[in-house]
Amino acid sequence: MPRIVVDVMPKPEILDPQGKAIVGALPRLGFDAFSSVRQGKRFELTVDGEVTDQILAQARTAAETLLSNPVIEDVVNVEVVAEA
């Protein structure tokens, strides 16, 4: 069954305490090449049957109205992922 993947990230002006905690821990674990981390959310919507333009539009609408908080988050990606 195909999946639609939705990625949501905090808006740039919103503080990201989880990202700050991660970027602070990385050097202690030997990962010193990274200067910033932003943590977001990923949703995988499984579709029974073919993903049509209408279903993809529904996924975009769901992403903007239910899966994200439009006040503090941006939907950065909505894409169909091929079956595994």
C-alpha positions as CSV (number, residue, x, y, z in Angstrom):
1,M,0.0,0.0,0.0
2,P,1.3,3.4,-0.9
3,R,2.1,6.0,1.8
4,I,1.9,9.8,1.9
5,V,4.6,11.3,4.1
6,V,4.0,14.7,5.8
7,D,6.9,16.6,7.4
8,V,6.1,19.4,9.8
9,M,8.7,21.8,11.3
10,P,8.5,24.6,13.8
11,K,8.4,28.0,12.2
12,P,11.9,29.7,12.1
13,E,10.9,32.3,14.7
14,I,9.7,29.7,17.2
15,L,12.1,28.5,19.8
16,D,12.9,24.8,19.6
17,P,14.0,23.5,23.1
18,Q,14.3,19.9,21.9
19,G,16.5,20.9,19.1
20,K,18.7,23.0,21.5
21,A,19.0,20.0,23.8
22,I,20.0,17.7,20.9
23,V,22.6,20.2,19.5
24,G,24.1,20.5,23.1
25,A,24.4,16.7,23.4
26,L,25.9,16.0,20.0
27,P,29.5,17.2,20.9
28,R,29.4,15.1,24.1
29,L,28.8,12.1,21.9
30,G,31.6,12.9,19.5
31,F,29.5,14.6,16.8
32,D,31.1,18.0,16.5
33,A,30.2,19.0,12.9
34,F,26.7,20.3,13.7
35,S,25.9,23.8,14.8
36,S,22.1,23.8,14.9
37,V,19.3,21.3,15.1
38,R,15.6,21.8,14.6
39,Q,13.3,18.9,15.5
40,G,10.1,18.4,13.6
41,K,7.4,15.8,13.1
42,R,6.8,13.1,10.4
43,F,3.5,11.5,9.6
44,E,2.9,8.5,7.4
45,L,-0.6,8.2,5.9
46,T,-1.3,4.8,4.4
47,V,-3.6,4.7,1.5
48,D,-5.8,1.8,0.4
49,G,-5.4,1.7,-3.4
50,E,-3.9,4.3,-5.7
51,V,-3.0,7.8,-4.6
52,T,-4.9,10.2,-6.8
53,D,-4.6,13.9,-7.0
54,Q,-7.8,14.2,-4.9
55,I,-6.3,12.0,-2.1
56,L,-3.0,14.0,-2.2
57,A,-5.0,17.2,-1.9
58,Q,-6.9,15.7,1.1
59,A,-3.5,14.9,2.7
60,R,-2.3,18.4,2.2
61,T,-5.5,19.8,3.8
62,A,-5.2,17.4,6.7
63,A,-1.5,18.4,7.1
64,E,-2.4,22.1,7.2
65,T,-5.5,21.8,9.5
66,L,-4.9,18.8,11.7
67,L,-1.4,17.4,11.6
68,S,0.3,20.8,12.2
69,N,-0.4,23.8,14.3
70,P,-0.4,26.6,11.7
71,V,0.4,29.3,14.4
72,I,3.8,27.8,15.2
73,E,4.5,25.1,12.5
74,D,5.0,24.9,8.8
75,V,4.1,21.9,6.6
76,V,7.4,21.6,4.7
77,N,6.7,18.4,2.7
78,V,3.8,16.3,1.5
79,E,4.9,13.5,-0.8
80,V,3.9,10.0,-2.0
81,V,6.4,7.3,-1.0
82,A,6.6,4.2,-3.2
83,E,5.5,0.9,-1.7
84,A,8.3,-1.0,-0.1
